[in-house]
Amino acid sequence: MHEAITEIFEDEIKVSINKQEMHDYIVDYISYFDMIDSVNIYQFLDRYHLGHNFFNMAEIELRQLLGTV
């Protein structure tokens, strides 16, 4: 029962993040790697408890930081 209530409230919570916060999360995330061949954006989002609806924002910021734009 507790899980069902949690899911309902999670769906109703609006999460927002600005570009600077995303940038800071990504810098923190990629600082753990010695060498970066590829980054799984879904794993990044999960690590920082961000919804998958932030995929495009994260992808753009990652590409800019890694110079792959």
N, C-alpha and C positions, 0 to 999 in steps of 0.2 A: 504494500500500500504506500509506504513512504517513497519508493522509487517512482510510482506513478505521479504522485504529487510533485516531486522534484522535477520531473520531465515537463509537467504542465507549466510550472513557474519558469523553468529555463526557457521555454518557448516564448514566454511573454516578456522576458527581459531584453531590453534593447541594448546592444553592445555597440559602442562607437570607439573609433581609434583614429587619431590624426596621423598625418604622414610622418611627423617627427617621431612619434611613439613607434610606428612601424619600423622606421629607420633604426632607432635605438635597439629594438628587439633583434633585427637582422644583424646588426653589427655585433651584438652579444652572441648570437647564434653562430655566425661564421668564425668568430674568434676561437671557437673550440677546435677548429680544423687546422691541421698542419698544411694540407694541400686540398684544394677543392676541385674535384672533377665534375661533380654534379650535386645539386641540392634537391631533395625531395620537399617540395613546398608544403605538401600535406603534413609531413612529419614536423616541419618547422611550426606550422600553425597549431598542431596538436601540442607541441612542447610548451608553447606560450598560452595555451587554452584559448586560442582564437578560433572563431567559426570559419568553416571552409568558404563562407561567402567573402572572406578577405583574400582569397586566392589571387585575384587579378592585381590587387594593390600590392601584395607581397611579391608577386612575380615581377612587376615593373620595378619595384625598389631593389630587388635582388639583382636584376639585370643591370641596373644603373650602377650599383655598388661593385659588381664584379666586372663591369666593362663589357658586357655582352649585348649591349643595345644596338 
